Amino acid sequence: MKEISIEEAKKLQLEILKKVAAFCDANGLRYYIYYGTYLGAVRHKGFIPWDDDIDICMPRSDYEKFMDTFKCENLEVYTWRKDNKALLPFGKVFDTRTEVKENADFGETFGVNIDIFPMDGLPSDEGKRKSRVSYMKRCQAMQIGATLIDPSKRSAKRRLQINLIKAFYKVFHIKHYHTGRTIEHAKKYDFDKSEYVAVLVWGYGQREVVRRDSIFPLRKIQFEDGEFWAPGTDESLVNAFGDYMQLPPVEQQHYKHLPQMYWK
């Protein structure tokens, strides 16, 4: 198989984003670029030079409709279902002509892709909100332990935690079931009826929490050679990155994922 360079992969990811965005717009589904993709759009008008993926979010109801209906030539969705083996509680859209190998076993294989995260509601009470986010963060730790193959590059504390989770799953064969339970827990509060929202199935924990009206109404923003929907304010960027226009130290300006990617 022919290897795909990081620059070639970025072009493929951008094309996937364009097709996903066009499908959402044509079908009245809400999406918005998020995380490093949103930061890259604001700060660099495109990819952060040392970033190698694209992230978008959707309110839970739109996310589920998208996962059930999206169809496009050479693209497929990766998402947890009762009748498959997927082990991630969020979705991906991937190029079927390609294959990706990472330091993880996600239950099912996929190719060069973009991440699609569902955003869920949270309780109004601050104490209940913090407790809920903390609980979901523990669920995420279980997901990482279920999928990560080699934890040697993590801290000693994290390696111990991950290895204990791996030992648990060797005894109790419930990885796929636990992913489904994580998703059901995340869906408890309706996004459109909640003052506060977050990506609960993955992400930054308490730094995820934003006011729903800081996202909507959405705005169009440039990313590479296209324009895409983005949150209406910078609240999510401030929460996640602080002074987000300040570049990180040079030693931190490097790719973090860099999976092996190939044309089939």
VOBA-1610 file (N, C-alpha, C; in pm, whole numbers, padded with zeros to 5 digits, always signed):
BEGIN
Met+00084-00120+00000Met+00000+00000+00000Met+00088+00125+00000Lys+00042+00229-00068Lys+00116+00354-00076Lys+00085+00442+00046Glu+00190+00490+00110Glu+00171+00572+00230Glu+00118+00710+00193Ile+00037+00765+00280Ile-00021+00898+00262Ile+00054+00996+00353Ser+00105+01103+00294Ser+00177+01203+00374Ser+00079+01285+00457Ile+00129+01355+00557Ile+00044+01437+00642Ile-00022+01549+00561Glu+00050+01607+00468Glu-00009+01715+00387Glu-00119+01660+00296Glu-00097+01541+00241Glu-00199+01478+00158Glu-00322+01444+00243Ala-00298+01397+00365Ala-00408+01363+00455Ala-00491+01486+00490Lys-00425+01599+00510Lys-00498+01723+00540Lys-00591+01761+00426Lys-00544+01743+00302Lys-00628+01774+00186Lys-00750+01682+00183Leu-00729+01554+00214Leu-00840+01459+00219Leu-00939+01497+00328Gln-00886+01535+00445Gln-00972+01576+00556Gln-01055+01699+00520Leu-00992+01793+00454Leu-01064+01915+00414Leu-01177+01882+00317Glu-01151+01790+00225Glu-01256+01749+00131Glu-01371+01679+00204Ile-01337+01598+00304Ile-01442+01534+00384Ile-01525+01640+00455Leu-01459+01738+00515Leu-01530+01846+00584Leu-01625+01918+00489Lys-01580+01947+00369Lys-01665+02017+00272Lys-01789+01936+00238Lys-01772+01805+00222Lys-01886+01720+00186Lys-01982+01704+00304Val-01927+01694+00424Val-02012+01685+00543Val-02090+01816+00562Ala-02021+01928+00546Ala-02086+02059+00561Ala-02197+02076+00459Ala-02171+02037+00334Ala-02272+02050+00228Ala-02394+01963+00258Phe-02370+01842+00307Phe-02480+01753+00342Phe-02564+01812+00456Cys-02497+01864+00558Cys-02568+01923+00672Cys-02652+02043+00628Asp-02593+02130+00550Asp-02665+02249+00503Asp-02786+02210+00419Ala-02769+02108+00335Ala-02878+02066+00246Ala-02991+01999+00323Asn-02960+01945+00442Asn-03060+01870+00517Asn-03100+01935+00649Gly-03062+02062+00666Gly-03104+02136+00784Gly-03045+02085+00914Leu-02924+02031+00908Leu-02858+01980+01028Leu-02754+02081+01076Arg-02751+02102+01206Arg-02657+02198+01265Arg-02522+02132+01291Tyr-02415+02197+01247Tyr-02279+02153+01278Tyr-02194+02278+01299Tyr-02081+02263+01364Tyr-01988+02375+01377Tyr-01848+02320+01404Ile-01749+02383+01341Ile-01611+02343+01366Ile-01578+02372+01512Tyr-01490+02291+01571Tyr-01467+02301+01715Tyr-01324+02262+01749Tyr-01287+02277+01873Tyr-01154+02242+01924Tyr-01044+02308+01840Gly-00939+02230+01806Gly-00827+02287+01733Gly-00862+02338+01596Thr-00969+02283+01537Thr-01012+02330+01404Thr-01067+02472+01415Tyr-01147+02498+01516Tyr-01200+02632+01540Tyr-01086+02728+01574Leu-00994+02684+01660Leu-00879+02768+01694Leu-00795+02796+01570Gly-00774+02695+01486Gly-00697+02716+01364Gly-00763+02816+01272Ala-00895+02809+01261Ala-00968+02903+01175Ala-00952+03045+01224Val-00963+03065+01356Val-00953+03199+01414Val-00811+03253+01406Arg-00714+03169+01438Arg-00576+03216+01453Arg-00493+03203+01325His-00526+03101+01241His-00442+03074+01124His-00520+03073+00992Lys-00650+03093+00999Lys-00737+03085+00880Lys-00736+02946+00818Gly-00698+02847+00895Gly-00693+02710+00846Gly-00633+02619+00952Phe-00574+02509+00908Phe-00510+02417+01002Phe-00408+02489+01090Ile-00405+02458+01219Ile-00288+02491+01299Ile-00172+02415+01234Pro-00059+02481+01207Pro+00047+02416+01129Pro+00091+02280+01183Trp+00079+02259+01314Trp+00122+02133+01374Trp+00003+02047+01418Asp-00114+02075+01362Asp-00233+01994+01392Asp-00260+01901+01273Asp-00313+01783+01301Asp-00330+01685+01194Asp-00469+01623+01192Asp-00568+01694+01245Asp-00703+01642+01235Asp-00804+01756+01226Ile-00929+01720+01198Ile-01039+01816+01190Ile-01149+01768+01284Asp-01200+01861+01364Asp-01306+01831+01460Asp-01427+01918+01433Ile-01544+01855+01433Ile-01668+01932+01430Ile-01760+01879+01539Cys-01855+01962+01580Cys-01956+01924+01678Cys-02094+01935+01618Met-02187+01862+01676Met-02328+01872+01643Met-02410+01856+01771Pro-02518+01932+01789Pro-02611+01900+01897Pro-02655+01755+01882Arg-02680+01688+01994Arg-02708+01544+01992Arg-02813+01504+01889Ser-02926+01576+01882Ser-03033+01536+01790Ser-02986+01542+01645Asp-02909+01645+01609Asp-02856+01656+01472Asp-02753+01548+01445Tyr-02669+01522+01545Tyr-02565+01419+01535Tyr-02627+01284+01501Glu-02733+01246+01573Glu-02793+01114+01551Glu-02861+01106+01414Lys-02924+01215+01373Lys-02985+01216+01239Lys-02875+01204+01132Phe-02765+01274+01153Phe-02655+01268+01057Phe-02601+01126+01046Met-02575+01063+01159Met-02518+00929+01159Met-02611+00828+01091Asp-02740+00851+01097Asp-02836+00760+01036Asp-02860+00785+00888Thr-02829+00904+00840Thr-02869+00939+00703Thr-02754+00975+00609Phe-02633+01004+00661Phe-02526+01053+00574Phe-02485+00948+00473Lys-02478+00989+00348Lys-02428+00904+00241Lys-02352+00991+00143Cys-02237+00942+00101Cys-02155+01016+00004Cys-02055+00919-00057Glu-02031+00933-00184Glu-01938+00844-00254Glu-01801+00848-00189Asn-01745+00729-00166Asn-01612+00710-00107Asn-01603+00748+00041Leu-01715+00780+00104Leu-01715+00816+00246Leu-01812+00726+00322Glu-01775+00695+00447Glu-01862+00620+00536Glu-01852+00678+00677Val-01950+00643+00761Val-01945+00687+00900Val-01899+00571+00989Tyr-01821+00607+01088Tyr-01786+00516+01198Tyr-01863+00567+01318Thr-01948+00483+01376Thr-02025+00523+01494Thr-02067+00399+01570Trp-02084+00413+01701Trp-02125+00300+01784Trp-02269+00261+01753Arg-02291+00135+01733Arg-02425+00079+01720Arg-02429-00055+01794Lys-02547-00097+01832Lys-02560-00222+01906Lys-02510-00341+01825Asp-02522-00332+01691Asp-02488-00448+01608Asp-02350-00438+01546Asn-02265-00346+01595Asn-02128-00345+01543Asn-02028-00358+01659Lys-01901-00331+01633Lys-01798-00350+01736Lys-01727-00220+01772Ala-01778-00106+01725Ala-01712+00023+01749Ala-01696+00050+01899Leu-01581+00108+01936Leu-01550+00131+02076Leu-01534+00278+02112Leu-01564+00368+02018Leu-01557+00511+02049Leu-01698+00565+02066Pro-01720+00655+02164Pro-01854+00709+02187Pro-01885+00833+02103Phe-01802+00861+02005Phe-01828+00969+01910Phe-01805+00916+01770Gly-01839+00995+01670Gly-01835+00946+01533Gly-01719+00997+01450Lys-01701+00936+01336Lys-01603+00979+01237Lys-01665+00962+01099Val-01624+01045+01007Val-01652+01021+00865Val-01517+00997+00800Phe-01505+00884+00730Phe-01374+00847+00677Phe-01380+00814+00529Asp-01263+00824+00465Asp-01247+00793+00323Asp-01223+00644+00309Thr-01314+00576+00241Thr-01307+00430+00230Thr-01192+00381+00142Arg-01130+00471+00069Arg-01017+00432-00017Arg-00887+00426+00060Thr-00891+00462+00188Thr-00770+00473+00269Thr-00781+00387+00394Glu-00667+00371+00461Glu-00662+00294+00585Glu-00569+00365+00684Val-00609+00365+00809Val-00532+00430+00914Val-00493+00328+01020Lys-00368+00334+01066Lys-00321+00248+01175Lys-00270+00338+01288Glu-00331+00322+01405Glu-00294+00404+01520Glu-00256+00316+01637Asn-00211+00383+01745Asn-00178+00312+01869Asn-00307+00286+01948Ala-00403+00227+01883Ala-00532+00203+01946Ala-00611+00101+01866Asp-00697+00028+01936Asp-00790-00065+01873Asp-00930-00010+01896Phe-00990+00045+01791Phe-01121+00108+01803Phe-01236+00012+01770Gly-01206-00117+01766Gly-01310-00217+01742Gly-01339-00241+01595Glu-01340-00134+01517Glu-01359-00142+01372Glu-01258-00051+01305Thr-01217-00084+01186Thr-01117-00005+01116Thr-01183+00108+01036Phe-01102+00210+01008Phe-01148+00320+00924Phe-01027+00384+00857Gly-01055+00481+00769Gly-00948+00546+00695Gly-00927+00689+00741Val-00860+00768+00658Val-00840+00911+00688Val-00977+00971+00716Asn-00986+01049+00824Asn-01118+01086+00873Asn-01121+01223+00939Ile-01243+01269+00968Ile-01263+01383+01057Ile-01349+01334+01173Asp-01330+01394+01290Asp-01404+01357+01410Asp-01534+01437+01418Ile-01641+01370+01460Ile-01770+01436+01478Ile-01818+01408+01620Phe-01824+01513+01702Phe-01858+01499+01842Phe-02001+01543+01870Pro-02078+01462+01943Pro-02210+01506+01985Pro-02199+01597+02106Met-02279+01703+02109Met-02281+01792+02224Met-02413+01774+02298Asp-02405+01758+02430Asp-02522+01728+02510Asp-02547+01837+02614Gly-02668+01833+02672Gly-02706+01929+02773Gly-02655+01893+02911Leu-02662+01992+03001Leu-02617+01975+03140Leu-02720+02037+03234Pro-02722+01994+03360Pro-02815+02055+03457Pro-02777+02200+03486Ser-02876+02279+03528Ser-02852+02421+03558Ser-02776+02438+03689Asp-02800+02350+03786Asp-02734+02360+03916Asp-02583+02336+03900Glu-02501+02426+03951Glu-02356+02418+03931Glu-02297+02291+03992Gly-02341+02256+04113Gly-02287+02136+04177Gly-02319+02011+04099Lys-02445+01999+04056Lys-02485+01883+03977Lys-02412+01881+03843Arg-02389+02000+03788Arg-02320+02009+03660Arg-02177+01958+03673Lys-02107+02003+03775Lys-01968+01960+03795Lys-01960+01811+03822Ser-02054+01762+03901Ser-02055+01619+03933Ser-02078+01536+03807Arg-02166+01583+03722Arg-02197+01509+03599Arg-02077+01506+03505Val-02011+01621+03489Val-01894+01627+03401Val-01783+01537+03455Ser-01764+01536+03585Ser-01660+01450+03645Ser-01691+01302+03621Tyr-01818+01266+03634Tyr-01858+01128+03608Tyr-01829+01089+03464Met-01865+01178+03370Met-01842+01148+03229Met-01694+01142+03197Lys-01613+01219+03268Lys-01468+01213+03248Lys-01414+01076+03290Arg-01472+01018+03393Arg-01431+00883+03434Arg-01472+00780+03329Cys-01587+00803+03267Cys-01629+00715+03157Cys-01529+00723+03042Gln-01481+00844+03015Gln-01381+00862+02908Gln-01253+00785+02941Ala-01212+00787+03067Ala-01092+00714+03107Ala-01109+00564+03080Met-01231+00513+03103Met-01258+00372+03073Met-01248+00347+02923Gln-01294+00443+02841Gln-01285+00427+02696Gln-01140+00425+02649Ile-01058+00511+02707Ile-00916+00515+02669Ile-00849+00383+02706Gly-00881+00333+02826Gly-00824+00205+02867Gly-00868+00091+02778Ala-00988+00102+02722Ala-01042-00002+02636Ala-00977-00003+02499Thr-00927+00111+02454Thr-00882+00122+02314Thr-00730+00138+02299Leu-00664+00205+02391Leu-00520+00233+02376Leu-00440+00103+02381Ile-00351+00085+02285Ile-00270-00037+02279Ile-00146-00025+02367Asp-00067+00079+02347Asp+00059+00095+02420Asp+00058+00226+02498Pro+00043+00221+02632Pro+00037+00343+02712Pro+00173+00393+02762Ser+00283+00341+02704Ser+00416+00368+02758Ser+00455+00515+02756Lys+00394+00595+02668Lys+00430+00737+02660Lys+00348+00823+02757Arg+00256+00763+02830Arg+00178+00836+02929Arg+00256+00847+03060Ser+00210+00932+03150Ser+00274+00946+03280Ser+00261+00816+03359Ala+00343+00800+03463Ala+00338+00678+03543Ala+00200+00657+03603Lys+00138+00765+03649Lys+00004+00756+03708Lys-00098+00710+03605Arg-00091+00768+03484Arg-00185+00732+03380Arg-00161+00589+03332Arg-00034+00546+03323Arg-00005+00409+03282Arg-00066+00310+03380Leu-00054+00339+03510Leu-00111+00251+03611Leu-00263+00244+03596Gln-00324+00360+03578Gln-00470+00365+03562Gln-00515+00286+03440Ile-00448+00309+03326Ile-00485+00241+03202Ile-00464+00091+03213Asn-00354+00048+03275Asn-00328-00095+03288Asn-00429-00163+03380Leu-00476-00092+03482Leu-00580-00147+03569Leu-00711-00163+03492Ile-00742-00064+03407Ile-00863-00073+03325Ile-00852-00189+03227Lys-00734-00205+03167Lys-00712-00316+03074Lys-00732-00450+03144Ala-00682-00459+03267Ala-00698-00582+03344Ala-00846-00610+03372Phe-00921-00503+03401Phe-01064-00517+03425Phe-01133-00573+03301Tyr-01100-00519+03185Tyr-01166-00563+03061Tyr-01124-00705+03019Lys-01009-00751+03068Lys-00971-00889+03038Lys-01061-00987+03112Val-01108-00944+03229Val-01197-01029+03308Val-01342-01012+03264Phe-01381-00886+03243Phe-01519-00855+03204Phe-01520-00805+03060His-01574-00882+02969His-01569-00851+02826His-01687-00760+02789Ile-01679-00634+02834Ile-01792-00542+02817Ile-01750-00409+02754Lys-01642-00410+02679Lys-01595-00284+02618Lys-01704-00218+02534His-01762-00293+02443His-01862-00238+02353His-01986-00196+02430Tyr-02027-00278+02527Tyr-02143-00245+02610Tyr-02118-00115+02687His-01998-00100+02742His-01968+00020+02821His-01972+00145+02734Thr-01927+00134+02609Thr-01936+00248+02518Thr-02081+00291+02501Gly-02169+00195+02483Gly-02311+00226+02469Gly-02368+00290+02594Arg-02328+00243+02711Arg-02375+00301+02836Arg-02324+00444+02852Thr-02201+00470+02811Thr-02146+00606+02816Thr-02232+00700+02732Ile-02267+00656+02613Ile-02350+00738+02523Ile-02487+00765+02587Glu-02549+00664+02646Glu-02681+00682+02707Glu-02674+00778+02825His-02569+00769+02905His-02552+00862+03017His-02538+01005+02967Ala-02464+01024+02859Ala-02440+01159+02806Ala-02568+01225+02759Lys-02666+01146+02717Lys-02788+01199+02654Lys-02896+01238+02755Lys-02866+01235+02882Lys-02970+01254+02984Lys-03041+01389+02974Tyr-02965+01496+02943Tyr-03023+01631+02938Tyr-03029+01678+02793Asp-03146+01729+02755Asp-03169+01776+02618Asp-03085+01900+02588Phe-03009+01895+02480Phe-02924+02007+02440Phe-03005+02136+02427Asp-03116+02131+02356Asp-03191+02252+02324Asp-03271+02308+02440Lys-03277+02235+02551Lys-03346+02284+02670Lys-03250+02319+02783Ser-03120+02311+02755Ser-03020+02332+02860Ser-02950+02466+02844Glu-02925+02532+02957Glu-02850+02658+02955Glu-02703+02631+02931Tyr-02653+02520+02987Tyr-02513+02483+02971Tyr-02502+02353+02893Val-02400+02343+02808Val-02380+02227+02723Val-02232+02190+02719Ala-02204+02070+02672Ala-02065+02025+02662Ala-02058+01899+02578Val-01940+01869+02527Val-01912+01737+02471Val-01879+01650+02592Leu-01969+01561+02628Leu-01953+01483+02750Leu-01884+01349+02726Val-01889+01298+02604Val-01834+01165+02579Val-01682+01166+02561Trp-01621+01285+02551Trp-01477+01297+02528Trp-01433+01437+02570Gly-01308+01470+02556Gly-01266+01609+02568Gly-01200+01650+02697Tyr-01221+01778+02734Tyr-01142+01845+02838Tyr-01206+01847+02976Gly-01312+01774+02999Gly-01373+01775+03131Gly-01442+01907+03160Gln-01412+01965+03276Gln-01480+02088+03318Gln-01456+02203+03220Arg-01344+02201+03149Arg-01317+02308+03052Arg-01408+02300+02929Glu-01481+02188+02917Glu-01574+02171+02806Glu-01699+02257+02821Val-01736+02288+02944Val-01868+02347+02970Val-01877+02489+02916Val-01980+02514+02836Val-02006+02648+02782Val-02155+02676+02789Arg-02190+02801+02782Arg-02331+02838+02772Arg-02379+02810+02629Arg-02497+02755+02618Arg-02549+02723+02484Arg-02559+02849+02398Asp-02594+02962+02461Asp-02607+03085+02381Asp-02472+03146+02347Ser-02361+03083+02391Ser-02229+03127+02343Ser-02195+03060+02210Ile-02270+02956+02175Ile-02249+02885+02049Ile-02346+02936+01942Phe-02472+02947+01980Phe-02575+02991+01886Phe-02616+03135+01915Pro-02642+03214+01811Pro-02641+03176+01669Pro-02499+03154+01617Leu-02488+03064+01522Leu-02360+03033+01460Leu-02317+03144+01365Arg-02190+03140+01326Arg-02138+03235+01226Arg-02051+03158+01128Lys-02040+03209+01007Lys-01951+03149+00908Lys-01810+03204+00928Ile-01710+03116+00915Ile-01571+03158+00935Ile-01483+03083+00835Gln-01375+03148+00792Gln-01286+03088+00694Gln-01200+02979+00757Phe-01189+02866+00686Phe-01094+02760+00722Phe-01035+02709+00592Glu-00906+02731+00573Glu-00838+02702+00446Glu-00911+02773+00333Asp-00957+02701+00230Asp-01017+02770+00116Asp-01170+02765+00118Gly-01226+02739+00236Gly-01371+02733+00247Gly-01421+02812+00367Glu-01553+02825+00376Glu-01617+02887+00491Glu-01712+02787+00555Phe-01707+02780+00689Phe-01784+02680+00761Phe-01848+02743+00884Trp-01952+02677+00935Trp-02017+02727+01056Trp-01926+02708+01176Ala-01929+02808+01264Ala-01849+02806+01387Ala-01932+02868+01500Pro-01892+02846+01625Pro-01964+02909+01736Pro-01969+03061+01721Gly-02074+03119+01776Gly-02093+03263+01763Gly-02001+03346+01848Thr-01940+03287+01952Thr-01847+03359+02039Thr-01722+03274+02060Asp-01625+03331+02132Asp-01500+03259+02158Asp-01498+03191+02294Glu-01613+03175+02360Glu-01615+03119+02496Glu-01548+02983+02503Ser-01575+02896+02406Ser-01516+02762+02409Ser-01364+02768+02394Leu-01314+02862+02316Leu-01169+02877+02298Leu-01103+02927+02427Val-01166+03023+02492Val-01112+03076+02618Val-01110+02966+02724Asn-01218+02891+02735Asn-01225+02785+02834Asn-01118+02679+02811Ala-01099+02642+02686Ala-01008+02532+02654Ala-00862+02574+02648Phe-00836+02696+02597Phe-00699+02734+02567Phe-00651+02861+02639Gly-00738+02930+02711Gly-00698+03054+02776Gly-00674+03164+02675Asp-00554+03221+02674Asp-00517+03324+02576Asp-00488+03254+02443Tyr-00593+03224+02370Tyr-00582+03134+02255Tyr-00507+03194+02136Met-00492+03327+02131Met-00417+03388+02021Met-00266+03382+02044Gln-00225+03348+02164Gln-00084+03334+02197Gln-00034+03198+02152Leu+00069+03193+02069Leu+00124+03065+02025Leu+00188+02991+02141Pro+00178+02857+02143Pro+00245+02780+02248Pro+00396+02785+02231Pro+00473+02746+02334Pro+00619+02741+02320Pro+00660+02655+02201Val+00773+02689+02141Val+00820+02619+02021Val+00827+02468+02043Glu+00869+02425+02162Glu+00884+02282+02187Glu+00750+02207+02187Gln+00640+02281+02196Gln+00508+02219+02192Gln+00445+02225+02053Gln+00514+02287+01960Gln+00460+02302+01825Gln+00501+02181+01740His+00434+02070+01765His+00463+01947+01691His+00336+01863+01681Tyr+00333+01774+01584Tyr+00218+01686+01565Tyr+00205+01590+01684Lys+00080+01567+01727Lys+00058+01481+01843Lys+00007+01342+01805His-00059+01329+01690His-00118+01201+01654His-00031+01124+01553Leu-00023+01177+01434Leu+00055+01119+01325Leu+00040+00967+01313Pro-00079+00920+01283Pro-00096+00777+01259Pro-00034+00739+01125Gln-00019+00611+01102Gln+00026+00561+00972Gln-00098+00558+00881Met-00084+00617+00762Met-00198+00630+00670Met-00159+00578+00532Tyr-00250+00503+00470Tyr-00218+00439+00342Tyr-00336+00444+00247Trp-00305+00448+00116Trp-00405+00420+00014Trp-00421+00269+00008Lys-00544+00221+00000Lys-00567+00078-00010Lys-00518+00023-00144
//
